[in-house]
Amino acid sequence: MKRIVIGLLCVCLLLSFVAGVSAKKLKFAFMPGIADPFYFTMEKGAQAMADKLGVELIVGEFPKAWGPEYQVPILKALVARGDIDLLFTAPTSTEALIPVLKEIYDSGIPVITVDTYLKDGDYSKPSNYSFPLSYIGTDNFLGGQVVAGAMAVLLGGKGKVFLENTNPDVSSVMGRENGFRAGIEIFPEMELVGVEYCLDLQETAAAQVSAALQKDPDIAGVFGVNVFSAQGAYQAIASAGLVGAVKIATWDATQTLIEALRKGEIDLILAQMPAEMGALCVEWGYKHLTEGAEVPKKIIPGFFVFTKDNVNDADAQQYIYK
Ligand code: T6T
């Protein structure tokens, strides 16, 4: 009898806790990596889902530049409010963000990493970095392989290519580089002749691509792995008068790159699904907090490849960043 009473009491306590959680308006914090169209679009998707579910979305200031030195102070200020129920963020380094995010998690705030992950992103194994509920983001390695294959087609299976990257300690862009390397290796007559890191500065990317083209005039194709490296690569190739002669494959469907593709000045754009990523963070965070749902450790939205043949299709317009 005593056991039954204790059991009933526990059930009542649990029910009142769940009722309490669902009664109050949940507050989710979003901390992006940098001010760019990719994260602006992610915010829009997250906001739409938050509106649908009645969650309050609190967005951290968009950092003006990429890196833990910019992101960490904003992140700390965001959670210092003391009323955040869940945080989703794109760590700007696989290593440097571990301590601060662990501290936030230890203070009782569940964390999802979106777009980028900590270490190798395998949160299913016990480790000092497997505390996030999930990684929600693109399969960047696969995307890099797809771009390599497309570049090979553009170049008829042979030629020298160059890759413009951003930061070597960021999971997303390194996934793209590694996938591209693996994809290029399949073609014996193609060679990756150089890789540079612009630290997410478009002007630096443009200068690095210009220097590479001057050093090796045989470069026939360039892959820019994100907004800033892609737009910098396009800028360099256009100002060298090499549009058309050097094939350009890019990542991230900004208006600038889409316009360039429409004009036939670049050849390919891989668009991620940032709005879907933001929406998924809010949706899974909500299910986790209100229903105790177990969040899959990895959630991988797809991507869309724009070419000159589909860039004006009605169905494709939804993939352009907002
Ligand atoms: O490509 C995106 C994002 O996926 C990456 O992690 C960092 O760069 C972007 O924000 C584009 O600038």
py3Dmol code that shows the C-alpha trace and the ligand (Angstrom):
import py3Dmol

protein = """\
ATOM      1  CA  MET A   1       0.000   0.000   0.000  1.00  0.00           C
ATOM      2  CA  LYS A   2       2.805   2.379   1.083  1.00  0.00           C
ATOM      3  CA  ARG A   3       4.590   1.650  -2.236  1.00  0.00           C
ATOM      4  CA  ILE A   4       1.455   2.416  -4.240  1.00  0.00           C
ATOM      5  CA  VAL A   5       1.038   5.774  -2.462  1.00  0.00           C
ATOM      6  CA  ILE A   6       4.676   6.699  -3.066  1.00  0.00           C
ATOM      7  CA  GLY A   7       4.306   5.613  -6.711  1.00  0.00           C
ATOM      8  CA  LEU A   8       1.210   7.776  -7.147  1.00  0.00           C
ATOM      9  CA  LEU A   9       2.962  10.733  -5.552  1.00  0.00           C
ATOM     10  CA  CYS A  10       5.874  10.378  -7.992  1.00  0.00           C
ATOM     11  CA  VAL A  11       3.497  10.241 -10.966  1.00  0.00           C
ATOM     12  CA  CYS A  12       1.715  13.382  -9.700  1.00  0.00           C
ATOM     13  CA  LEU A  13       5.023  15.204  -9.250  1.00  0.00           C
ATOM     14  CA  LEU A  14       6.148  14.227 -12.762  1.00  0.00           C
ATOM     15  CA  LEU A  15       2.846  15.323 -14.282  1.00  0.00           C
ATOM     16  CA  SER A  16       2.935  18.673 -12.515  1.00  0.00           C
ATOM     17  CA  PHE A  17       6.553  19.163 -13.689  1.00  0.00           C
ATOM     18  CA  VAL A  18       5.624  18.411 -17.330  1.00  0.00           C
ATOM     19  CA  ALA A  19       2.547  20.639 -17.017  1.00  0.00           C
ATOM     20  CA  GLY A  20       4.739  23.405 -15.559  1.00  0.00           C
ATOM     21  CA  VAL A  21       7.253  23.133 -18.382  1.00  0.00           C
ATOM     22  CA  SER A  22       4.575  23.227 -21.073  1.00  0.00           C
ATOM     23  CA  ALA A  23       2.583  26.002 -19.378  1.00  0.00           C
ATOM     24  CA  LYS A  24       5.400  28.556 -19.279  1.00  0.00           C
ATOM     25  CA  LYS A  25       6.646  30.071 -22.517  1.00  0.00           C
ATOM     26  CA  LEU A  26       9.960  28.441 -23.350  1.00  0.00           C
ATOM     27  CA  LYS A  27      12.895  30.698 -24.226  1.00  0.00           C
ATOM     28  CA  PHE A  28      15.437  29.373 -26.713  1.00  0.00           C
ATOM     29  CA  ALA A  29      18.675  31.212 -27.449  1.00  0.00           C
ATOM     30  CA  PHE A  30      20.344  31.180 -30.872  1.00  0.00           C
ATOM     31  CA  MET A  31      23.984  32.189 -31.224  1.00  0.00           C
ATOM     32  CA  PRO A  32      25.120  32.324 -34.887  1.00  0.00           C
ATOM     33  CA  GLY A  33      28.688  32.056 -36.198  1.00  0.00           C
ATOM     34  CA  ILE A  34      28.913  35.336 -38.085  1.00  0.00           C
ATOM     35  CA  ALA A  35      26.741  37.995 -39.722  1.00  0.00           C
ATOM     36  CA  ASP A  36      26.061  36.482 -43.150  1.00  0.00           C
ATOM     37  CA  PRO A  37      23.073  35.450 -45.303  1.00  0.00           C
ATOM     38  CA  PHE A  38      23.433  31.814 -44.232  1.00  0.00           C
ATOM     39  CA  TYR A  39      22.782  32.558 -40.550  1.00  0.00           C
ATOM     40  CA  PHE A  40      20.198  35.270 -41.321  1.00  0.00           C
ATOM     41  CA  THR A  41      18.245  32.607 -43.211  1.00  0.00           C
ATOM     42  CA  MET A  42      18.710  30.151 -40.347  1.00  0.00           C
ATOM     43  CA  GLU A  43      17.280  32.712 -37.941  1.00  0.00           C
ATOM     44  CA  LYS A  44      14.203  33.143 -40.164  1.00  0.00           C
ATOM     45  CA  GLY A  45      13.537  29.384 -40.176  1.00  0.00           C
ATOM     46  CA  ALA A  46      14.009  29.178 -36.415  1.00  0.00           C
ATOM     47  CA  GLN A  47      11.712  32.153 -35.833  1.00  0.00           C
ATOM     48  CA  ALA A  48       8.961  30.657 -37.997  1.00  0.00           C
ATOM     49  CA  MET A  49       9.049  27.411 -36.015  1.00  0.00           C
ATOM     50  CA  ALA A  50       9.244  29.299 -32.705  1.00  0.00           C
ATOM     51  CA  ASP A  51       6.116  31.270 -33.669  1.00  0.00           C
ATOM     52  CA  LYS A  52       4.346  28.053 -34.575  1.00  0.00           C
ATOM     53  CA  LEU A  53       5.199  26.371 -31.262  1.00  0.00           C
ATOM     54  CA  GLY A  54       4.836  29.420 -29.041  1.00  0.00           C
ATOM     55  CA  VAL A  55       8.527  29.517 -28.123  1.00  0.00           C
ATOM     56  CA  GLU A  56      10.316  32.821 -27.502  1.00  0.00           C
ATOM     57  CA  LEU A  57      13.470  33.024 -29.619  1.00  0.00           C
ATOM     58  CA  ILE A  58      16.284  35.172 -28.278  1.00  0.00           C
ATOM     59  CA  VAL A  59      18.990  35.793 -30.846  1.00  0.00           C
ATOM     60  CA  GLY A  60      22.515  36.737 -29.842  1.00  0.00           C
ATOM     61  CA  GLU A  61      24.211  39.615 -31.623  1.00  0.00           C
ATOM     62  CA  PHE A  62      25.569  38.428 -34.981  1.00  0.00           C
ATOM     63  CA  PRO A  63      29.391  38.535 -34.711  1.00  0.00           C
ATOM     64  CA  LYS A  64      31.049  40.852 -37.264  1.00  0.00           C
ATOM     65  CA  ALA A  65      33.877  38.370 -37.793  1.00  0.00           C
ATOM     66  CA  TRP A  66      34.455  34.640 -37.401  1.00  0.00           C
ATOM     67  CA  GLY A  67      36.115  33.169 -34.335  1.00  0.00           C
ATOM     68  CA  PRO A  68      35.825  32.279 -30.642  1.00  0.00           C
ATOM     69  CA  GLU A  69      37.176  35.704 -29.642  1.00  0.00           C
ATOM     70  CA  TYR A  70      34.064  37.288 -31.180  1.00  0.00           C
ATOM     71  CA  GLN A  71      31.548  34.570 -30.394  1.00  0.00           C
ATOM     72  CA  VAL A  72      32.334  33.646 -26.775  1.00  0.00           C
ATOM     73  CA  PRO A  73      31.640  37.040 -25.117  1.00  0.00           C
ATOM     74  CA  ILE A  74      28.287  37.336 -26.900  1.00  0.00           C
ATOM     75  CA  LEU A  75      27.425  33.766 -25.957  1.00  0.00           C
ATOM     76  CA  LYS A  76      28.266  34.385 -22.306  1.00  0.00           C
ATOM     77  CA  ALA A  77      26.154  37.541 -22.199  1.00  0.00           C
ATOM     78  CA  LEU A  78      23.266  35.663 -23.801  1.00  0.00           C
ATOM     79  CA  VAL A  79      23.089  32.943 -21.164  1.00  0.00           C
ATOM     80  CA  ALA A  80      23.883  35.367 -18.308  1.00  0.00           C
ATOM     81  CA  ARG A  81      20.270  36.566 -18.637  1.00  0.00           C
ATOM     82  CA  GLY A  82      19.441  33.515 -16.530  1.00  0.00           C
ATOM     83  CA  ASP A  83      16.147  32.654 -18.226  1.00  0.00           C
ATOM     84  CA  ILE A  84      17.251  30.541 -21.202  1.00  0.00           C
ATOM     85  CA  ASP A  85      15.741  27.042 -21.476  1.00  0.00           C
ATOM     86  CA  LEU A  86      17.840  25.809 -24.403  1.00  0.00           C
ATOM     87  CA  LEU A  87      20.698  27.068 -26.556  1.00  0.00           C
ATOM     88  CA  PHE A  88      21.474  26.273 -30.175  1.00  0.00           C
ATOM     89  CA  THR A  89      24.672  27.584 -31.642  1.00  0.00           C
ATOM     90  CA  ALA A  90      27.282  27.120 -34.378  1.00  0.00           C
ATOM     91  CA  PRO A  91      30.621  26.666 -32.588  1.00  0.00           C
ATOM     92  CA  THR A  92      33.281  28.673 -34.445  1.00  0.00           C
ATOM     93  CA  SER A  93      35.969  26.160 -33.491  1.00  0.00           C
ATOM     94  CA  THR A  94      35.917  22.391 -32.932  1.00  0.00           C
ATOM     95  CA  GLU A  95      38.090  22.801 -29.798  1.00  0.00           C
ATOM     96  CA  ALA A  96      37.918  26.325 -28.407  1.00  0.00           C
ATOM     97  CA  LEU A  97      34.167  26.324 -27.788  1.00  0.00           C
ATOM     98  CA  ILE A  98      34.148  23.106 -25.722  1.00  0.00           C
ATOM     99  CA  PRO A  99      34.835  24.702 -22.284  1.00  0.00           C
ATOM    100  CA  VAL A 100      32.298  27.509 -22.569  1.00  0.00           C
ATOM    101  CA  LEU A 101      29.555  25.293 -23.987  1.00  0.00           C
ATOM    102  CA  LYS A 102      30.245  22.631 -21.331  1.00  0.00           C
ATOM    103  CA  GLU A 103      29.921  25.285 -18.647  1.00  0.00           C
ATOM    104  CA  ILE A 104      26.575  26.385 -20.102  1.00  0.00           C
ATOM    105  CA  TYR A 105      25.397  22.776 -20.269  1.00  0.00           C
ATOM    106  CA  ASP A 106      26.543  22.146 -16.679  1.00  0.00           C
ATOM    107  CA  SER A 107      24.492  25.152 -15.565  1.00  0.00           C
ATOM    108  CA  GLY A 108      21.377  23.263 -16.718  1.00  0.00           C
ATOM    109  CA  ILE A 109      20.900  24.577 -20.273  1.00  0.00           C
ATOM    110  CA  PRO A 110      20.662  21.860 -22.961  1.00  0.00           C
ATOM    111  CA  VAL A 111      22.807  22.638 -26.009  1.00  0.00           C
ATOM    112  CA  ILE A 112      22.377  21.764 -29.699  1.00  0.00           C
ATOM    113  CA  THR A 113      25.169  22.539 -32.150  1.00  0.00           C
ATOM    114  CA  VAL A 114      23.901  23.645 -35.515  1.00  0.00           C
ATOM    115  CA  ASP A 115      25.888  23.893 -38.779  1.00  0.00           C
ATOM    116  CA  THR A 116      29.184  23.098 -37.021  1.00  0.00           C
ATOM    117  CA  TYR A 117      30.114  20.594 -34.324  1.00  0.00           C
ATOM    118  CA  LEU A 118      32.631  20.009 -31.564  1.00  0.00           C
ATOM    119  CA  LYS A 119      35.621  17.707 -32.227  1.00  0.00           C
ATOM    120  CA  ASP A 120      34.489  14.951 -34.631  1.00  0.00           C
ATOM    121  CA  GLY A 121      30.790  15.596 -34.000  1.00  0.00           C
ATOM    122  CA  ASP A 122      30.143  12.101 -32.681  1.00  0.00           C
ATOM    123  CA  TYR A 123      28.015  12.900 -29.637  1.00  0.00           C
ATOM    124  CA  SER A 124      26.916   9.282 -29.242  1.00  0.00           C
ATOM    125  CA  LYS A 125      30.111   8.164 -27.493  1.00  0.00           C
ATOM    126  CA  PRO A 126      31.106   9.181 -23.958  1.00  0.00           C
ATOM    127  CA  SER A 127      33.607  12.053 -24.072  1.00  0.00           C
ATOM    128  CA  ASN A 128      34.202  15.576 -22.778  1.00  0.00           C
ATOM    129  CA  TYR A 129      32.455  17.004 -25.854  1.00  0.00           C
ATOM    130  CA  SER A 130      29.460  14.693 -26.278  1.00  0.00           C
ATOM    131  CA  PHE A 131      27.125  16.740 -24.051  1.00  0.00           C
ATOM    132  CA  PRO A 132      25.195  18.459 -26.923  1.00  0.00           C
ATOM    133  CA  LEU A 133      21.810  16.914 -27.614  1.00  0.00           C
ATOM    134  CA  SER A 134      22.531  16.812 -31.329  1.00  0.00           C
ATOM    135  CA  TYR A 135      24.439  18.114 -34.339  1.00  0.00           C
ATOM    136  CA  ILE A 136      21.987  19.510 -36.858  1.00  0.00           C
ATOM    137  CA  GLY A 137      23.700  20.423 -40.107  1.00  0.00           C
ATOM    138  CA  THR A 138      24.815  19.522 -43.601  1.00  0.00           C
ATOM    139  CA  ASP A 139      26.837  16.446 -44.540  1.00  0.00           C
ATOM    140  CA  ASN A 140      29.717  18.656 -45.617  1.00  0.00           C
ATOM    141  CA  PHE A 141      31.993  15.804 -46.665  1.00  0.00           C
ATOM    142  CA  LEU A 142      29.350  14.474 -49.037  1.00  0.00           C
ATOM    143  CA  GLY A 143      28.768  17.997 -50.386  1.00  0.00           C
ATOM    144  CA  GLY A 144      32.505  18.415 -51.002  1.00  0.00           C
ATOM    145  CA  GLN A 145      32.552  15.149 -52.950  1.00  0.00           C
ATOM    146  CA  VAL A 146      29.568  16.242 -55.024  1.00  0.00           C
ATOM    147  CA  VAL A 147      31.293  19.544 -55.871  1.00  0.00           C
ATOM    148  CA  ALA A 148      34.474  17.678 -56.866  1.00  0.00           C
ATOM    149  CA  GLY A 149      32.474  15.426 -59.198  1.00  0.00           C
ATOM    150  CA  ALA A 150      30.737  18.418 -60.744  1.00  0.00           C
ATOM    151  CA  MET A 151      34.056  20.234 -61.184  1.00  0.00           C
ATOM    152  CA  ALA A 152      35.465  17.147 -62.926  1.00  0.00           C
ATOM    153  CA  VAL A 153      32.531  17.186 -65.330  1.00  0.00           C
ATOM    154  CA  LEU A 154      33.040  20.910 -66.003  1.00  0.00           C
ATOM    155  CA  LEU A 155      36.718  20.292 -66.781  1.00  0.00           C
ATOM    156  CA  GLY A 156      36.265  17.118 -68.804  1.00  0.00           C
ATOM    157  CA  GLY A 157      37.983  15.056 -66.100  1.00  0.00           C
ATOM    158  CA  LYS A 158      41.376  16.759 -66.188  1.00  0.00           C
ATOM    159  CA  GLY A 159      43.103  19.891 -64.989  1.00  0.00           C
ATOM    160  CA  LYS A 160      44.465  21.780 -62.028  1.00  0.00           C
ATOM    161  CA  VAL A 161      42.094  23.027 -59.339  1.00  0.00           C
ATOM    162  CA  PHE A 162      42.483  25.323 -56.357  1.00  0.00           C
ATOM    163  CA  LEU A 163      40.447  25.439 -53.147  1.00  0.00           C
ATOM    164  CA  GLU A 164      39.747  28.595 -51.123  1.00  0.00           C
ATOM    165  CA  ASN A 165      38.837  27.780 -47.516  1.00  0.00           C
ATOM    166  CA  THR A 166      38.292  29.788 -44.310  1.00  0.00           C
ATOM    167  CA  ASN A 167      39.554  28.296 -41.027  1.00  0.00           C
ATOM    168  CA  PRO A 168      41.247  24.937 -40.453  1.00  0.00           C
ATOM    169  CA  ASP A 169      39.579  24.338 -37.054  1.00  0.00           C
ATOM    170  CA  VAL A 170      35.962  24.545 -38.232  1.00  0.00           C
ATOM    171  CA  SER A 171      34.068  21.300 -38.857  1.00  0.00           C
ATOM    172  CA  SER A 172      31.830  22.508 -41.690  1.00  0.00           C
ATOM    173  CA  VAL A 173      34.439  23.977 -44.019  1.00  0.00           C
ATOM    174  CA  MET A 174      36.989  21.248 -43.283  1.00  0.00           C
ATOM    175  CA  GLY A 175      34.347  18.643 -44.134  1.00  0.00           C
ATOM    176  CA  ARG A 176      33.923  20.382 -47.490  1.00  0.00           C
ATOM    177  CA  GLU A 177      37.681  20.468 -48.108  1.00  0.00           C
ATOM    178  CA  ASN A 178      38.149  16.809 -47.151  1.00  0.00           C
ATOM    179  CA  GLY A 179      35.201  15.721 -49.276  1.00  0.00           C
ATOM    180  CA  PHE A 180      36.548  17.707 -52.225  1.00  0.00           C
ATOM    181  CA  ARG A 181      40.009  16.177 -51.826  1.00  0.00           C
ATOM    182  CA  ALA A 182      38.504  12.674 -51.729  1.00  0.00           C
ATOM    183  CA  GLY A 183      36.314  13.449 -54.733  1.00  0.00           C
ATOM    184  CA  ILE A 184      39.190  14.816 -56.829  1.00  0.00           C
ATOM    185  CA  GLU A 185      41.366  11.775 -56.091  1.00  0.00           C
ATOM    186  CA  ILE A 186      38.984   9.623 -58.109  1.00  0.00           C
ATOM    187  CA  PHE A 187      40.100  11.470 -61.264  1.00  0.00           C
ATOM    188  CA  PRO A 188      43.743  10.616 -62.021  1.00  0.00           C
ATOM    189  CA  GLU A 189      44.172  13.556 -64.391  1.00  0.00           C
ATOM    190  CA  MET A 190      42.907  16.139 -61.936  1.00  0.00           C
ATOM    191  CA  GLU A 191      45.159  17.780 -59.383  1.00  0.00           C
ATOM    192  CA  LEU A 192      44.412  19.935 -56.361  1.00  0.00           C
ATOM    193  CA  VAL A 193      47.339  22.367 -56.560  1.00  0.00           C
ATOM    194  CA  GLY A 194      46.655  24.528 -53.544  1.00  0.00           C
ATOM    195  CA  VAL A 195      44.493  25.377 -50.544  1.00  0.00           C
ATOM    196  CA  GLU A 196      44.408  28.707 -48.719  1.00  0.00           C
ATOM    197  CA  TYR A 197      42.572  29.869 -45.584  1.00  0.00           C
ATOM    198  CA  CYS A 198      41.127  33.392 -45.641  1.00  0.00           C
ATOM    199  CA  LEU A 199      39.829  33.432 -42.029  1.00  0.00           C
ATOM    200  CA  ASP A 200      36.399  34.263 -43.416  1.00  0.00           C
ATOM    201  CA  LEU A 201      37.507  37.569 -44.937  1.00  0.00           C
ATOM    202  CA  GLN A 202      36.351  38.091 -48.512  1.00  0.00           C
ATOM    203  CA  GLU A 203      39.177  40.512 -49.387  1.00  0.00           C
ATOM    204  CA  THR A 204      41.760  38.010 -48.139  1.00  0.00           C
ATOM    205  CA  ALA A 205      40.092  35.267 -50.181  1.00  0.00           C
ATOM    206  CA  ALA A 206      40.224  37.457 -53.292  1.00  0.00           C
ATOM    207  CA  ALA A 207      43.920  38.243 -52.711  1.00  0.00           C
ATOM    208  CA  GLN A 208      44.775  34.578 -52.130  1.00  0.00           C
ATOM    209  CA  VAL A 209      42.967  33.391 -55.265  1.00  0.00           C
ATOM    210  CA  SER A 210      44.602  36.178 -57.340  1.00  0.00           C
ATOM    211  CA  ALA A 211      48.030  35.131 -56.069  1.00  0.00           C
ATOM    212  CA  ALA A 212      47.320  31.460 -56.819  1.00  0.00           C
ATOM    213  CA  LEU A 213      46.222  32.265 -60.387  1.00  0.00           C
ATOM    214  CA  GLN A 214      49.316  34.356 -60.984  1.00  0.00           C
ATOM    215  CA  LYS A 215      51.598  31.674 -59.602  1.00  0.00           C
ATOM    216  CA  ASP A 216      49.961  28.903 -61.618  1.00  0.00           C
ATOM    217  CA  PRO A 217      48.190  30.129 -64.766  1.00  0.00           C
ATOM    218  CA  ASP A 218      47.150  26.531 -65.531  1.00  0.00           C
ATOM    219  CA  ILE A 219      44.577  26.536 -62.748  1.00  0.00           C
ATOM    220  CA  ALA A 220      41.355  25.673 -64.538  1.00  0.00           C
ATOM    221  CA  GLY A 221      38.893  25.526 -61.648  1.00  0.00           C
ATOM    222  CA  VAL A 222      38.408  27.087 -58.205  1.00  0.00           C
ATOM    223  CA  PHE A 223      36.161  25.907 -55.365  1.00  0.00           C
ATOM    224  CA  GLY A 224      35.205  28.503 -52.743  1.00  0.00           C
ATOM    225  CA  VAL A 225      33.835  26.667 -49.714  1.00  0.00           C
ATOM    226  CA  ASN A 226      31.552  29.278 -48.115  1.00  0.00           C
ATOM    227  CA  VAL A 227      30.046  32.748 -48.614  1.00  0.00           C
ATOM    228  CA  PHE A 228      33.244  34.736 -48.088  1.00  0.00           C
ATOM    229  CA  SER A 229      35.711  32.411 -49.790  1.00  0.00           C
ATOM    230  CA  ALA A 230      33.330  31.849 -52.725  1.00  0.00           C
ATOM    231  CA  GLN A 231      32.556  35.527 -53.244  1.00  0.00           C
ATOM    232  CA  GLY A 232      36.277  36.365 -52.886  1.00  0.00           C
ATOM    233  CA  ALA A 233      37.183  33.715 -55.464  1.00  0.00           C
ATOM    234  CA  TYR A 234      34.576  35.076 -57.890  1.00  0.00           C
ATOM    235  CA  GLN A 235      35.867  38.633 -57.318  1.00  0.00           C
ATOM    236  CA  ALA A 236      39.468  37.571 -58.058  1.00  0.00           C
ATOM    237  CA  ILE A 237      38.604  35.617 -61.203  1.00  0.00           C
ATOM    238  CA  ALA A 238      36.375  38.416 -62.519  1.00  0.00           C
ATOM    239  CA  SER A 239      38.988  41.101 -61.927  1.00  0.00           C
ATOM    240  CA  ALA A 240      41.653  38.961 -63.627  1.00  0.00           C
ATOM    241  CA  GLY A 241      39.361  38.787 -66.685  1.00  0.00           C
ATOM    242  CA  LEU A 242      39.235  35.009 -66.386  1.00  0.00           C
ATOM    243  CA  VAL A 243      35.479  34.503 -66.131  1.00  0.00           C
ATOM    244  CA  GLY A 244      34.591  31.501 -68.275  1.00  0.00           C
ATOM    245  CA  ALA A 245      38.219  30.423 -68.649  1.00  0.00           C
ATOM    246  CA  VAL A 246      38.444  29.363 -64.995  1.00  0.00           C
ATOM    247  CA  LYS A 247      35.479  27.333 -63.752  1.00  0.00           C
ATOM    248  CA  ILE A 248      34.047  28.455 -60.419  1.00  0.00           C
ATOM    249  CA  ALA A 249      32.229  26.126 -58.019  1.00  0.00           C
ATOM    250  CA  THR A 250      30.825  27.768 -54.906  1.00  0.00           C
ATOM    251  CA  TRP A 251      29.007  26.954 -51.688  1.00  0.00           C
ATOM    252  CA  ASP A 252      26.110  28.923 -50.133  1.00  0.00           C
ATOM    253  CA  ALA A 253      23.314  30.389 -52.221  1.00  0.00           C
ATOM    254  CA  THR A 254      23.651  34.122 -51.576  1.00  0.00           C
ATOM    255  CA  GLN A 255      21.900  36.611 -53.879  1.00  0.00           C
ATOM    256  CA  THR A 256      25.336  37.718 -55.130  1.00  0.00           C
ATOM    257  CA  LEU A 257      26.346  34.219 -56.189  1.00  0.00           C
ATOM    258  CA  ILE A 258      22.927  33.416 -57.650  1.00  0.00           C
ATOM    259  CA  GLU A 259      23.122  36.590 -59.793  1.00  0.00           C
ATOM    260  CA  ALA A 260      26.602  35.576 -60.962  1.00  0.00           C
ATOM    261  CA  LEU A 261      25.303  32.118 -61.903  1.00  0.00           C
ATOM    262  CA  ARG A 262      22.368  33.663 -63.784  1.00  0.00           C
ATOM    263  CA  LYS A 263      24.853  35.772 -65.765  1.00  0.00           C
ATOM    264  CA  GLY A 264      26.912  32.649 -66.518  1.00  0.00           C
ATOM    265  CA  GLU A 265      29.894  34.024 -64.571  1.00  0.00           C
ATOM    266  CA  ILE A 266      30.091  31.129 -62.135  1.00  0.00           C
ATOM    267  CA  ASP A 267      29.269  27.512 -62.770  1.00  0.00           C
ATOM    268  CA  LEU A 268      27.772  25.909 -59.688  1.00  0.00           C
ATOM    269  CA  ILE A 269      26.432  26.711 -56.227  1.00  0.00           C
ATOM    270  CA  LEU A 270      25.747  24.217 -53.471  1.00  0.00           C
ATOM    271  CA  ALA A 271      22.910  25.563 -51.318  1.00  0.00           C
ATOM    272  CA  GLN A 272      22.524  24.327 -47.762  1.00  0.00           C
ATOM    273  CA  MET A 273      19.184  24.330 -45.928  1.00  0.00           C
ATOM    274  CA  PRO A 274      19.775  26.930 -43.197  1.00  0.00           C
ATOM    275  CA  ALA A 275      16.088  27.713 -42.607  1.00  0.00           C
ATOM    276  CA  GLU A 276      15.366  24.026 -42.115  1.00  0.00           C
ATOM    277  CA  MET A 277      18.318  23.701 -39.714  1.00  0.00           C
ATOM    278  CA  GLY A 278      17.005  26.558 -37.561  1.00  0.00           C
ATOM    279  CA  ALA A 279      13.482  25.137 -37.597  1.00  0.00           C
ATOM    280  CA  LEU A 280      14.726  21.662 -36.645  1.00  0.00           C
ATOM    281  CA  CYS A 281      16.667  23.050 -33.668  1.00  0.00           C
ATOM    282  CA  VAL A 282      13.548  24.719 -32.299  1.00  0.00           C
ATOM    283  CA  GLU A 283      11.299  21.758 -33.051  1.00  0.00           C
ATOM    284  CA  TRP A 284      13.539  19.134 -31.453  1.00  0.00           C
ATOM    285  CA  GLY A 285      14.405  21.362 -28.513  1.00  0.00           C
ATOM    286  CA  TYR A 286      10.693  21.857 -27.908  1.00  0.00           C
ATOM    287  CA  LYS A 287       9.898  18.142 -28.163  1.00  0.00           C
ATOM    288  CA  HIS A 288      12.765  17.380 -25.825  1.00  0.00           C
ATOM    289  CA  LEU A 289      11.681  19.839 -23.151  1.00  0.00           C
ATOM    290  CA  THR A 290       7.940  19.289 -23.333  1.00  0.00           C
ATOM    291  CA  GLU A 291       7.685  15.565 -24.118  1.00  0.00           C
ATOM    292  CA  GLY A 292      11.065  14.280 -22.982  1.00  0.00           C
ATOM    293  CA  ALA A 293      11.769  13.220 -26.598  1.00  0.00           C
ATOM    294  CA  GLU A 294      15.219  11.810 -27.231  1.00  0.00           C
ATOM    295  CA  VAL A 295      16.848  13.944 -29.918  1.00  0.00           C
ATOM    296  CA  PRO A 296      18.744  12.016 -32.628  1.00  0.00           C
ATOM    297  CA  LYS A 297      22.465  12.676 -32.167  1.00  0.00           C
ATOM    298  CA  LYS A 298      22.767  13.749 -35.796  1.00  0.00           C
ATOM    299  CA  ILE A 299      20.132  15.342 -37.990  1.00  0.00           C
ATOM    300  CA  ILE A 300      21.293  15.988 -41.536  1.00  0.00           C
ATOM    301  CA  PRO A 301      19.156  18.138 -43.827  1.00  0.00           C
ATOM    302  CA  GLY A 302      19.972  17.791 -47.520  1.00  0.00           C
ATOM    303  CA  PHE A 303      21.392  20.312 -49.964  1.00  0.00           C
ATOM    304  CA  PHE A 304      20.540  21.575 -53.423  1.00  0.00           C
ATOM    305  CA  VAL A 305      22.921  22.120 -56.318  1.00  0.00           C
ATOM    306  CA  PHE A 306      22.239  25.139 -58.524  1.00  0.00           C
ATOM    307  CA  THR A 307      23.546  25.176 -62.093  1.00  0.00           C
ATOM    308  CA  LYS A 308      22.780  27.466 -65.013  1.00  0.00           C
ATOM    309  CA  ASP A 309      20.171  24.929 -66.127  1.00  0.00           C
ATOM    310  CA  ASN A 310      18.005  25.074 -63.001  1.00  0.00           C
ATOM    311  CA  VAL A 311      18.774  28.491 -61.473  1.00  0.00           C
ATOM    312  CA  ASN A 312      15.592  30.031 -62.850  1.00  0.00           C
ATOM    313  CA  ASP A 313      13.293  27.071 -62.120  1.00  0.00           C
ATOM    314  CA  ALA A 314      10.330  28.030 -59.948  1.00  0.00           C
ATOM    315  CA  ASP A 315      10.988  25.125 -57.554  1.00  0.00           C
ATOM    316  CA  ALA A 316      14.615  26.093 -57.060  1.00  0.00           C
ATOM    317  CA  GLN A 317      13.938  29.643 -55.807  1.00  0.00           C
ATOM    318  CA  GLN A 318      13.160  28.413 -52.264  1.00  0.00           C
ATOM    319  CA  TYR A 319      16.834  27.419 -51.834  1.00  0.00           C
ATOM    320  CA  ILE A 320      18.180  30.951 -52.290  1.00  0.00           C
ATOM    321  CA  TYR A 321      19.231  32.441 -48.931  1.00  0.00           C
ATOM    322  CA  LYS A 322      17.029  35.203 -47.601  1.00  0.00           C
TER     323      LYS A 322
END
"""
ligand_1 = """\
12
T6T
O 28.911 28.174 -45.062
C 28.305 28.764 -43.961
C 28.416 27.844 -42.775
O 27.911 26.586 -43.119
C 29.880 27.700 -42.351
O 29.975 26.927 -41.205
C 30.507 29.049 -42.128
O 30.332 29.860 -43.285
C 28.974 30.088 -43.648
O 28.319 30.751 -42.599
C 28.944 30.999 -44.878
O 29.623 32.186 -44.663
"""
view = py3Dmol.view(width=600, height=400)
view.addModel(protein, "pdb")
view.setStyle({"model": 0}, {"cartoon": {"style": "trace"}})
view.addModel(ligand_1, "xyz")
view.setStyle({"model": 1}, {"stick": {}})
view.zoomTo()
view.show()
